[in-house]
Amino acid sequence: MKTERLFLGAVVASVLAVINQSVFAHGGATGVVKERMDGMGVMKEAMRVLTPMMRGQVDYDAAVVRERSEDISRHAGEALTRLFPEGSLDAPSEAKPEIWQDWDAFSAMAEKLRVTADGLAEASENGLEMSGEAPAVGGIMGDQGGSMMGGGMMGIGAGSDMMDLSQMPADGVFTMMGQVCSACHTRFRVEK
Amino acid sequence: MCYRLGLAGAVIAAVSLAGLMAWPIGQPLTPLALQGNVDRGAYLARVSGCIACHTDFAKGRAPLAGGVALDTPFGTLYSPNLTTDPEHGIGGWSQAQFARAVREGVSPEGHAYYPAFPYSFYASFSDQEIADLWAAFQTVPPVATPSRPREMIFPFNQRWGLKLWRAVFLDPPRTEPVAGKSAAWNRGRKLVEGASHCAACHTARNFAGARKSDTEHFQGSDALPGGEKSPAIDHLTLTTRGWDAASLAYALRTGITPEGDAFGGSMGEVVLYGTSYLTEADRTAIATYLMDEHEGG
């Protein structure tokens, strides 16, 4: 009887612990907000691993690049947008309501993230170019909208649809992908 | 007696107010006898954030046609149209008027601009840099969209009050080279403390919207327009948070931070429409200066 109760108590305690962990990770997020914050966390971790590699600080490993960009692709596109049902702004969500006022732009960026992440996986064997100069969006004056004429296409790597990403150096594709992340955060994430 | 004193006081107040409203500001207009370079000017416009702040990218509007809202504690401002349209833009301006507007914050009509326009940083521009900027702005196609009027709350909607503000708070930028530092370091100083106006967001402002340069330079702000926050970017904080010059220069190019995050908010705009277009040398210069001990403001 007593052991039974102890056992039951232990079970209850561990169930509570599990619930506690899953529910209160990300500062109390639940449901769809938690799910998407976890997804963002996976992508952030992938970027944290890939960034020093793309900057040439640690040895380049094509297998890791492929694996981590597949992680990102899995959480991009439709997989990302389905976690943003209209009005899902419960704390601690960092989403801006503008997402639903401009759903087309939001989902286009999510899709662009998937395309560039897939492109990076395919380009993983290409290695680095390390040019440092001029990102994919264009130069200073005249070419691809890099002039007084403003940034190309909301700052998202212009024309990535038309380019064959699999033929590009991995760090170039990585930069384009990072610009998509940043362009989306710029418009649709609350900076806390 | 009391009545007379009161009357005298009222008269003095009215006369001072009238005087304040009529008080001319800014230097006399003098033409610059310099030929500008369009490419250098366009580059400086990138560095200075002209394009980022005066283009409504979210709505897909024409470059430099303005209309971006800035929600300040004093009301809402909209960035004006800077295209060559003679009526709604700056097409009817002279180069001298442009120079005074950019460096001194004084409109062609002699009004003071609100400090949301970071002219206090642009005061560091040389005549040649102004001529370059002017040449670049001449290449912008006209857009006939009227600038949206500001919606400031009383008393901040009284423009003459800005003259007092200028008298009390306007300081020259601290961009002068420092002896014994490298060329890159001093180039970084010129950009960070001048054209790129990092302190506009990364230094907190006082009750009147003036930066607390002497006490809180680069200590971050939790009251940016639109309710955003900016982190501290003094060299000690940056070092503690895992930044070094190389990772900072990389973030200014790509928006990607060492911990794997990607910039959002106004820093995202700074990178997307500004620093991602700079030369690697300039990004490294900015990072070199920020990661080292410096006296700024």
Interface residues (C-beta under 8 A of the other chain):
Chain A: M43 K44 E45 A46 M47 R48 V49 T51 P52 R55 Q57 D102 G132 E133 P135 V137 G138 G139 I140 M141 G146 S147 M148 M149 G150 G151 M154 G155 F174 T175 G178 Q179 C181 S182 A183 C184 H185 T186 R187 F188 R189 V190 E191 K192
Chain B: V38 D39 A42 Y43 A45 R46 I51 T55 F57 A58 G60 A62 P63 L64 A136 F137 T139 V140 E228 K229 A246 S247 Y250 R253 T254 G255 I256 P258 E259 G260 D261 A262 F263 G264 G265 S266 M267 G268 E269 V271 L272 Y273 S276 Y277 T279 E280
